[in-house]
Amino acid sequence: MGVVLKYVLTSGSAHAAGYCDYARLALANPAAVNCAEKGGASEVRSGAGGQTGYCRFPDGQICEEWALLRDKRCVPPPPEKKP
């Protein structure tokens, strides 16, 4: 009984670890991928409403990633508040 239980516990853990690694690699953020395909660099900013992904282009323009993907338009980030 102990040998069978040990086999069951150890055989599943290797498969589960491999599955988790694969899932992490296979699930890219479509908005971040779109940003990179357009030549930008993805960055995440934290604000009062949570986190938002922005795409920074070489010319300095910054666009909200999901608006860029969904609506094909650039929505700039809100101005940063000075303390």
C-alpha positions, 0 to 999 in steps of 0.5 A: 500500500505504501509503495503504491501511494508513493508511486501515485504521489510522485508520478503525478507531480512531474506531469503537473510541473511540466503542464504548468511550465507549458501553460505559462509559455503558451499563454501570451497576452495578445495585446502585448504581442500586438505591441511587439509586432508593431515595434513597441515595448510593453510596460505595465503601470499601476494606478488607482484602478489596478494595472494597465498595459501600455505600449511604448514606441521608439518615437516616445509615443505611449498607447494603451495596449488593449485599445491599440489591439481592439480599436486600432487607436492610441489612447495615451496614459493619464498624466502622472500626478506629482506628490 
